[in-house]
Each structure stands twice: as structure tokens, then as C-alpha cells.
């Protein structure tokens, strides 16, 4: 709708996780470097966490785009509490036959697959997105799967990606053995005010538009109303461009952003993490968690 009016090749603020639009903030660069480090050093388990909409899935898509051809990747992205048989989902992720097999048969099929890949000098990586939804019993079963090793090489590498609740889950006493096997973990925080301005400019540039389409006060208004969460930034900026087109506005101003934010909040569906906690979105506080945001390499 508004692309031609603003000289854009495509929508710059789509909610789809498109790695071509990945903004390399220091936080996202660190997370990606740690994921690459895990692959190169055959880390058994790696954990990337972050609040809803902070760009975790986009990071995984970027990693998949640049992964070496000697790596076989299986992706599980729809975990939930009634997850069912883990081995069936794992086999499905690697396009292996699982129907009609009991647990022993499922396990043997997967072990045979791992050994076959190892014999071909291929590494096997399992990525589980939204891993915070998994039960502790399922995570423990996953740890047992990782016991399949060959000499000094890690035959299976596992990446767990999820919301902050995943870190709380991994602190449980019954998962202590699992936690001790985590080589790399990192918590992805929302963007700060300057990163939000740079994020908006970056995505406008990638889409072929004017990086100054949102003036500085507009970018500050986006930060105030989104808390620096990339998904909320995209939602707010995309709708603001629709409003701007309707008003034939050549530049996006803070007044227009605030108007859009007010309209969205009326429906009760647009809430920053601060609003969810009962705080005033006009003066967002820095997000706080009980865990360190620094990368941990064991």
C-alpha cells in the first residue's frame, strides 16, 4: 500500500523473521558469534534466550543461511506441554521414518542415523525453538540422547532457543546434570534507544528507502512505546507508515507515532513488557532480569 509512496522496494517492517533484515546490534552480533562458536567447537548444548519478539528466531534463520554444507540440521519449532514422544519429533526433524516404531526402535533409528552421518564426516545439529515449553522430563530425555558420542567427537549438537522461562527451567535441581552440559548460553535483551534508531534506519535502507524517513523524535517515540522489542518496533512502524500514507505525510514524526500507539493501545493488544508489569509506557525502565545478560562460555 505505502511502498511506492515512500519509495520502498518492499515492506521494511514485516513481522516475518527475515534474516536479510537482521540488524547487527551488539547484542545480536554477540549471540550470533556464540552460535557460530558452538558449531565450530562442537559444543554439546547451547542455549539462547530472550523475551518475546527480541529476534531469536531471526538469528536462527541467519545461522541456517550461513551454516556449512557438512552439517545436517534438524529443526523443531512447535514445542508445547503436550509434546508427546520426543524421539518421534526428533526423527521427524531429520526426515526419518518413525511411524509404527516403539521407543527402542525409535532410539535405534536415530543412533544409526547419527553414526551414518559421522561416518560421512558430517556433523548433526538439532535446533529446538520455543524450548521453554518443554517439560523437565523431556529435557532430561534429550540429555540422554546426547550420550551418543564417538571417540572425542560430539556426534550430536543441540541448540535450545526460548523465552526467559527456559533459564528458570534449567535451574531446577532435577536438571542439574543437563545444566552442567551447557557450553554456551546467552540472554538477548531488547534494544536501547540508540539501537532502536539504528534498527529503524537499517531496515528502511535494506528495503531501498530513505533511512531518515523517521526523524529522530519519531524514533524516540517508537522506543518509548515499544520498549526496544524488535517485533513491537516492526508492528508500530509498519502501522505508522500506513497512517502516514493515509495522511500523505512525507516524513514520519513523533506525533504520528504517538497517535498510532494510542490507537493500538485502545484495543488492549499492543503492550510493551513495561505495560504488562503495570508500568507507564511513556517512561520505560531498563528491562531487568534475575540473570546476567553477559554470555557464559563454559
JOWOPE-V526327 format. One record per helix or strand. SS is the DSSP state (helix for helix, strand for strand). FROM is the first residue (numbers start at 1). TO is the last residue. If there is no record, write none. Layout:
ss = [SS	SS]
from = [FROM	FROM]
to = [TO	TO]
This chain:
ss = [helix	helix	strand	helix	strand	helix	helix	strand	helix	helix	strand	strand	strand	helix	helix	strand	helix	strand	helix	helix	strand	helix	helix	helix	strand]
from = [19	26	45	56	71	86	103	123	131	136	150	153	156	165	173	182	193	214	216	230	252	254	273	281	296]
to = [21	40	50	66	76	93	119	128	133	145	150	153	162	170	180	188	206	214	226	246	252	266	276	283	297]
